[in-house]
Amino acid sequence: MSDVPLPEGSQHVAPYVYYDDPRAATAFLCDVFGFEQTMMLEWPDGEVAHAEVSLNGERILIGYADPDFGLSTPDRLGAQHTVLCVYIEDVDAHCAHATTAGAEIVRQPADQFYGSRAYTVRDCEGMLWEFRQHLREPSHDALTESLAGLARAIGR
């Protein structure tokens, strides 16, 4: 896979996230979540055609959720279809900043059985994001045992 040619600054897989207001979403992701805007292309009328943000060298592509192309947002759907997971250095500090900035925290930071400390937050248009801080590398047996315990707890 490493021989596949890529445009400069690209990665092999990059999520493309769609919003009703890509400009406001880009600002939110930068101001609240700590991303850096790396690109903003506009249509002749000034509307955003495409934007990109990055964090720790990983890009996320941003566009308009145009219903004519079958695109929607979680707010319009009334449901989630994706949760974006981002590894960061300090989950607690990140959550505190997001809280201060007015973001809706869905799940407070907590240590997880899969070896990360994580919290879940909703962005300005309802998309769920999970920010994780890697703590340890549990064995496959430990993961299986923890998952079995979780299954019992939720009646699965």
URJOMO-V346964 format. One record per residue. RES is the residue in three letters. OMEGA is omega in whole degrees, -180 to 180 (NA if undefined). Layout:
RES_OMEGA, RES_OMEGA
//
This chain:
MET_-176, SER_179, ASP_180, VAL_-179, PRO_-180, LEU_171, PRO_-180, GLU_178, GLY_-178, SER_174, GLN_-175, HIS_178, VAL_178, ALA_178, PRO_176, TYR_-174, VAL_-175, TYR_-177, TYR_172, ASP_179, ASP_-176, PRO_180, ARG_179, ALA_179, ALA_178, THR_178, ALA_179, PHE_-178, LEU_179, CYS_-175, ASP_-172, VAL_-175, PHE_176, GLY_175, PHE_175, GLU_176, GLN_-180, THR_179, MET_172, MET_177, LEU_-177, GLU_170, TRP_178, PRO_-180, ASP_178, GLY_177, GLU_-179, VAL_175, ALA_-177, HIS_175, ALA_176, GLU_174, VAL_177, SER_175, LEU_-179, ASN_177, GLY_180, GLU_-176, ARG_168, ILE_-180, LEU_-176, ILE_178, GLY_179, TYR_180, ALA_-175, ASP_-180, PRO_179, ASP_177, PHE_178, GLY_-178, LEU_-179, SER_176, THR_176, PRO_179, ASP_179, ARG_-180, LEU_-173, GLY_-178, ALA_176, GLN_173, HIS_-177, THR_167, VAL_179, LEU_-177, CYS_-176, VAL_176, TYR_-179, ILE_-176, GLU_-173, ASP_-178, VAL_-176, ASP_178, ALA_179, HIS_179, CYS_179, ALA_178, HIS_180, ALA_178, THR_179, THR_180, ALA_176, GLY_179, ALA_178, GLU_178, ILE_-178, VAL_179, ARG_-178, GLN_178, PRO_178, ALA_175, ASP_-176, GLN_-177, PHE_-177, TYR_171, GLY_180, SER_166, ARG_-172, ALA_169, TYR_-179, THR_-176, VAL_178, ARG_179, ASP_-172, CYS_178, GLU_171, GLY_179, MET_177, LEU_177, TRP_173, GLU_177, PHE_-175, ARG_173, GLN_-178, HIS_-180, LEU_-174, ARG_-180, GLU_-179, PRO_178, SER_177, HIS_179, ASP_179, ALA_178, LEU_180, THR_179, GLU_179, SER_180, LEU_177, ALA_177, GLY_177, LEU_179, ALA_178, ARG_-177, ALA_-179, ILE_176, GLY_-179, ARG_NA
//
